[in-house]
């Protein structure tokens, strides 16, 4: 497998993980859950009420939670599976996913290279991410690229996971608490 393909595979793994976490924050977890509630769930819910607010923070305040989670997952992966270019791609994606999200809200004037990356979907575009904030916010959970969401949404992955949770007695709150 080529190095570029491995890096891309890791990048897409990071995108999928971002989608899973985002879906959990939006649809399953509640704001009052200990530890995660005030630091992860509540800011995410606030972001849906005021999509620009999180972009006003410092680089550290915007990214610290994501960096900690990414570092923990990357360390565990490295310990179990060792180094690979897939790991490196996933690590890189995990480390910049929040900044991709910031730029998907058009806060800062993106440079020419960044706009090209958005246009080809390597990083999520403003237009693509806007689809999550319009309507019921029941799709487009992945926030790193514009590639996985159309596939996952078309397959109904998130709704199917919610049905499975319901079948075992876990009722998703869909952002209501």
Beta strands, then each sheet from edge to edge (+ up, - down):
end
